[in-house]
Amino acid sequence: MAKFDIEAMHPDAFISDLLDLNQAQVLKAVYAQRKSLKSLPVEASDYLAALLKLGLPMTVKALEAYRFII
């Protein structure tokens, strides 16, 4: 990866960086991804709980304030 000047990041840090760069676009993508789930309708709180189980605590903390639009 060094050859291409690419840095490996934990997904949680990567998403947090994306939120800092373009919050509106990330929130739009999170909303679309949640709505695309094929199982029973997933409430925002259930979605955030699933992200937490996946090891994304910084992402969940940042998205908590926007649960009404995701």
C-alpha positions, 0 to 999 in steps of 0.5 A: 500500500505504501507504493500507492501512498495509501493508508490502512484505516479501521472502518470506524475511523474511515467513516468518521473521517468521511463524516468530517469531510461531507456530513450531508453525503454520508447521512444520505448514504446511511439513510439509503443503506438502511432503507435498502435492507431486505429484512423487516423494517429496521428502525434507526435505533436497531440499525445503530445497535447493529453498527455498534455490534460491528465495532463502529462506536465512533460512527454510532456516536456521530450518527446518534444526533441524526437518528431522526433523518437516517 
